[in-house]
Amino acid sequence: MTFINFDSKVAVVTGAASGIGEATAKRLAEHGATVVVADIDEDGGDRVVTEITERGGNAVFRRTDVSLEEDVNSLIDFTVSTYGGLHLAHNNAAIGHVPTPLHELSTELFDTITGIGLRGTFFCMRAEIAHMIDHGGGAIVNTASGAALKAASGLHAYVAAKHGVVGLTRNAGLDYARNSIRVNAVAPGTVQTPQMASFPQEMQDEWARIIPMGRMGRPEEVADVVAFLLSDAASFITATTVEIDGAYLQSST
């Protein structure tokens, strides 16, 4: 059996100041990786780095707006120049929006949602792969969503962005398989993140009720799957998307 060991590996995690990204950054550090915590939330990013280092891990914060090409290129350049390489990446940064009829959806909101969730993932993948292809390969995991695999009423921009992430994942996983670069995605369902906790409790209870397992997921449960997919234990897995939703998609299709 192959155990997860990221000693001597360098990882970048975007959207790592809270939620799934935070949990992944911490999990990768626990397995020995040096982690670059990337986010626009400086206070949250600094907190995550402090918590990692206090537990004996190695991490640094780098403020990054993934919707800006120059920010993403700077992130990868910083990572490689500071730590000598890049082996692992979790492209997780994204934002959602309230349900909005398509005919009322503004161009500005559509561009914002897809600019971070899809365009930002593209920027990250391009910069990461450009380094990995000349340095022995690597592993990438993108955060998609249950909304990447089905419709979600009113969430037109978010659904478009996440469907695009799955498409990029499949194509890149195929195209770079011979370069020892694996590209996969996770599709979390309803997860108990800080953003989720901001909703009224009765809404949270209803969302949990419709999940067959009877509860929301935890960020750490998603992080464990990300860590597995990034590890040598998943060495023959690429171009795929893993559902992490307590069977919600299966119950609603």
N, C-alpha and C positions, 0 to 999 in steps of 0.2 A: 504493500500500500504506500502511495506517495503522500507524504505529509506536507502541509503548506509551510514553506520557508522562504522568506524574502530577504534574507541576509544578503547584503551587498547590492540589493536592488534599489533603484530610485523610482519613485512613483509621483505622479501628478493627479490630484483630485480637484475637480472644479465644483463650485457650489458647496464647498466643504465647511462653511461656517456654521451649519446647522443641519438637522435632519439626516437624510440618507448619506449625504456627502460627509458630514461630520462622523457618522458611524463608520463609514468606509475608511476614512483617513485614520481613525483610531485603530481599526482592525488591521489595516496593512502595517501600521507601525508596531502593533503587538506581534506581528509575524516577522518583524525585523527590517521592514523597508524604511528608507529615508523618504519622508513624505513632504511634498510641496503642497501646502494648503492654499488653494486659490479661490477667491471670492471678492465681491465688491464690499462686503460687510467686514470692515477692518476690526471692529471690536470683537465680533464673533470669531473671526479668523485667528486673532491673537489669543483669544480664550482657548480655542481648540489646540493651538500649538502649545500653550502653557500646560494644558491637561495632558497632552502627549508626552512632553518632556519631563513632567513631574513623575510620570510612570516609567521613566527610563527610555523613552523612545526618542527618535530623531525627527524633527519637523521644523519647517519654516513657513511663514505666511508670505504670500505674494498677492497684492491687490491686483485683480484681473477682471475686466469686463469682457466676457467672452463674445459679446456682440461686436467688439472692435478687433479687427484683424491685427492691428499693431500691438494690442494688448496681449493677444494670444501668442503671437510670434515672440514677443518679449518674454512671456512666461516660459516658453520652451527654451529659448536662448539662455535665460537666467538659470534654468534647471540644469541644462547641459554644461554650462560654463562653471557653475558652482559645484556640481557634484560629479561631473565627468561623464554623464550619460543620462538616458531615460529608458527605462525598461517596462514600466507599467503605467497605465492611465485609466482613470475613471472619469469620463466626460458626463457630468451629472447636472451641471447648471441649467436651470429652466425656471420659468414662472408660468402660472396659470392665469385664468381670468374668469369672471362671473359669466354664467350662461347668457348669451346674447344672440338674438335672431340674426341670421346671416345678412339679411337685408339692412340691418341696423349696425352691423359691425364696421367700425371705422378702419380706414387704411392704416392709421397710426397704431391702433391696437394690434391689428393683424401683423404689422411689421415688427412691433415690439416683441410679441410672443414668438413669432417664427425667427426673429433676429437673434434671440437668445437661445431658444430651444433647438432650432434646426441649423440656422446659419452659424451659430456659435459652435455647435457640435462639429459641423463641417470644418470650420477654422481649426479647431483643436485636432481633429483627426488628420487633417492635411499636414499640420506642423509636426505632429507626433510621428506619423508614418514617414515623413521626409527624413527624420533623424533615424528611426528604427531600421529603415530599409538599407542603410549603409553601415549599420552597427550591430548586425547579428540578429535582428528581429525584436519582438516584444509582444505584449498583450494589451489589448484595449477593451474596455467595457463601456458601453454607452447606456445611459438611463433613458429608456423609452417609457412606456406606461401601458396599463390596460387599455387606455384610449388610443394606443397605437395599433390595436388588434381588433377594434370594433368601433362602432359609432358611439358618440356621447352627446346627447341632445344639447344644443346651444353652445358647445365648446368647439366651434368651428376652427378657430386659429390654433388652439392647443392640439386638437386631433390632427390637423394638417401637419403641424410641426412634429408630432410624435410618430405619425405614419412615415414621415420623411426620415426620421432617425432610424427606424427599422430598415428602410430601403437602403440607406447609406451603409448600415451595418452589414447587411447581406452582401451588397456589392463589394465592399472593401474586404470582407472576409474571404470572398471568392478570389478577388484579384490579387491579394497579397499572401495567400496561403503558401505559395512556393517561396516566399521571402521570409518564412518563419515568423510572420506577423499574424496573430490571431485577433479577430474582431468579433465581439459578441455584444448582446444587449440584454438588459433585464427589463421586465415589464411589471413593475410593482402595481398592486391594486391600492386600496385605501390603507394608508400607513399613518400611524400616530406620530406625526411630526409636529414641531412647534406651530407651523401654519395651520394644521388641522385642529390643534388645541384652541385656536382662536375662535372657532365656530361654537355656537351655543351647544350645550351638552345634549339637549334633546335631538339635535341634528346628528351629532356624533353617534348617539345611541342607535338612531335609525339606520345610519350607514353601516354600523357594525352588525346590526340585526340581519341585514340582507346578505351578509357574507356567510356561506355555508359553515365555515368554522366558528361562526358566532362572535368574531372579534376582528378588530383591525390588526394589520401587521405592525411589527416594530422595526424601526430603522436598522437595528442590529441584525434582524433576520435577512434583510436585503443585503446588508454589508457582507454577511457570511457567504452569500451566493456570489457576490462580486469578487470577493477574495478567492473563492474556489475557481471561478472562471479565469482569473488572472494568473492562477498558479499552474505549475507543471502537472498537477493532478487532473487538469482539464486540457492536456496537451493535444488531444485529438478532437477538440470542440472548437469550431469557428463558424461564423456566418449564421448564428442562430440567436433566437430571442427566448429567454426563459421567463415564464409567467410566475409571479410571486404574489398570489392574491387570495389564498384560502379557497380556491376553486370557484371564485366569483364568476369568471368568464365562462366556465363550463356550465354554470347554473343559469346563465342568462342568455345563452345562444340557442 
